[in-house]
Amino acid sequence: MIDFKNYSDPEIEGNIADTMSAPLKAATRILKWGFAFAACSVFADILIITFSEQRNAAIVSSVCIFLLTFVCGCCYGAIPFPKNMNKSLQSVLDYGKRVMQLVINDVGQSANTQETGCEIFSGVMTDIINPAVKKGLGGEKITIVGRFVFKIYSMVISVFFAGFKDFLANVDVEISEAVDSYIEVVKGFIRKIYLFASVTTIGLAIASTFVIHSLARSLISSAL
């Protein structure tokens, strides 16, 4: 039986732990930007309440502007997140690919032994990659955000593992080539998600800027 922990590399695991801290850093950044933008709206809120003759309308307008600017700030704060997550996941896959190739070279099995290929994939992810990812998300002191991210990560890995079993069953190449090909497919899929998420996040940030500008003008006019 293969002891996958013998293939662990503390230095590379440390790099994975660092890159997988992206979700935790993103949560902090998003909230900071949200509150920073909202704080900037306080001045406008004070002006509306101070000079408005319709105090109730002014209060409602102030609350709306505050909430809108908070959402706008969160959108801008989230812009780097897709890029950071893409970098993190690419690092995890590269490391996983490297370890799996080392194991395969030692075992010397081919794609005809499909169970061995799946065991290698599962063993590397379970005994080496997942602990490094969990460590990057906080280890024993993992936060609520970290638990949520790790749960999502585990679900994604389960989907990829199921896909890898199907992939092995439908290719007629050695396991090392199959692993190489499959991980490249997964990396390409993640890059597409990154591009979609980046465009969507930037679009939401720009759209929210226009919306808050238009609504703020309208609310200020109606309140004053």
N, C-alpha and C positions, 0 to 999 in steps of 0.2 A: 504493500500500500504506500502511495506517495505521501510524504510529509511536505506539504506545500509551504509550510512556514520556513523551511530551509532555504527557500528561494526569495525570501523577503530582503529588501534593501532599505535599511533605516534612512539613508539620505534621500532616496527617491520617495519613500513613504512620507518623509517630512515635507517634501515638496507638494505631494498630494494633499497633505493636511493643510498646508498653507493656502493652496489654491481653492480648496473646498470651503474655506472660511468666507468665500465671496457672498453666499446668501446672508450670513450674519452681518457682514459689513454693509451689504445692500439695504437691509432692513433699517439699520441705523442711519444710513445716508438718506434714504427716502423720507424718514420721519424728520430729520434735521432740515431738509429742504422744504418739506411741507410746512413745518412750524416757522421757518425763516420767511417764507412767502406770506404766510398768514400774519406774522408779526408786522410785515410791511403794510398790510391792509388796515391795521389798527388806526393809523393816522387818518385814513379816509373815513373810517367808521366814526371816529371822534368828531370830524368835521360835519358828517351827516347828522349825527345826533345833536350836536351843538347848535347848528344853524337851521335845522328843519323845524317847521311849524307843526308838522304832523309827527309827533314823537313816536307813536306806535309803528307807523310806516318806516320811520328812520331806524328803529330797533330791528325790525324784520330785515330791512335792507342791509344793515350792518352785519347781521348774522349770516345772511346769504353771501355777502362779499367775503367774509372771513372763511367760510367753508369752501367757497369756490377757489380762493387763492391757496388754501391748504391743499386741495386736490391738484391744482396746477403745479404747485411746488413738488408734490409727490411724483408727478409725471416726469418732471425734469430730473429729479433725483434718481429715478429708476432707469434713465437712459443708459448708464454704463453697465447695468446689471446683466443684460443678455450677453454682452461681450465677455464679461468676467466669467459667467457661467459656461459659455462656450469654451473658453480657455481652460477652465477647471475640468470639464468633462473630456476635452481632448487630451489633457494630461493623464487623466485616469485611464483612458483607453490606450494611450501609448505605453503606459507602464504595464497595464494588463497584457497587452500584446507582447511586450518584451519578456515578461515572466512566463507566459504561456509557451512562447517559442523555446525558452530554456528548458521547460519541463518536457515539451515534445521531443526536443533533441535528445534528452536523457532517456526518455521512455522508448523512443524509436518506433512508434506505432504509426500506422497509416489510417486513412479515412475508412478502410474496410472495418475497422473496429470502432464503430460509431459511439458505443458506450464509453470507451476510453476518452474520446474527444470531448464528450459532454462532461465526463468526470473532471477532466482537466479544466475546462471552462468554469464549472461550478466550484471546484476546489480553489482555484486561483481567486475567484471573486469572493468566496466565503471566508477563506483563511488569510488572505493578504489584502485585497483591495478594499473590501467593506470595512475592516477594522481601521484602515488608514483614513477612509472617508469619515467614519464616525468620530475618529480622533480630531479631524479637522473641523468638525461641527461642534466640538466641545468635550468629547471624551466622556468621562464619568459625570461631568458637570454640564452636560448638554442641555440647552435651553429649549423652551417650547418651540421657538422658530426652528432650532436645529432638529428637534424630533420630527417636526412637520416635513422639513426638507429631506431628512433621511428616509422617512416613510415614502415620500414621492420617489426618491432615488431607488429604493428597494423595489417599488412597483415597476419602475422603468427597467431595472436590471432583470426582473422576472420575465418581462415581455421579450427583452433581448435574448435571454437564455432559451425561451421557447422558440424564438426565431432561429437561434443557432442550431438547435436540434433538427429543425426542418431543413435548414441550409445544409447541414452535414448529410442528411438523408438524400439530398438531390444533387450532390456534386461528386464527381469521380476524380478527386485529386487527393494528395496527402493532407493529413490534418494540418500540418504547418501552413500549407497554401490556403486551406479552407479558413483557418483562423485569420490569416493575413487579409484575405478577401473580405471576410465578414466584418472584421473590425473597420476596414476602410469604408464599407457600405454604411456602417453605423456612424462613423465620423462624418461622412457626407450628409447623412440624414440630420445629424445634430447641427451641422453648419447651415442647413436650410432652415431649421427651426430658429437658429440664431438670427439669420437675416430677416425672417418674417417677424420675429419678436422685436428686433431693433427698429425696423420700419414702422411697426405698429406703435411702439413706445414713443418714438420721435413724433409720429403723426398725432398721437393723443396729446403730447406736450404742446405742440404747435396749435392744435385745435382748441385745447383748453385755454391757451393764451388769448385767442381771438374771442372765444365765448365769454371769458371773464371780463375782457375789455368792453365788449358790447353790453353785457349785462350790468357791469358796474356803471357805465355811463347812463344806462336806462334807469337803474335804481337810484343813482344820485340825483338825476333830473326829477324823478317822481317824488323823491323825498324832500328835495329843496323847492 
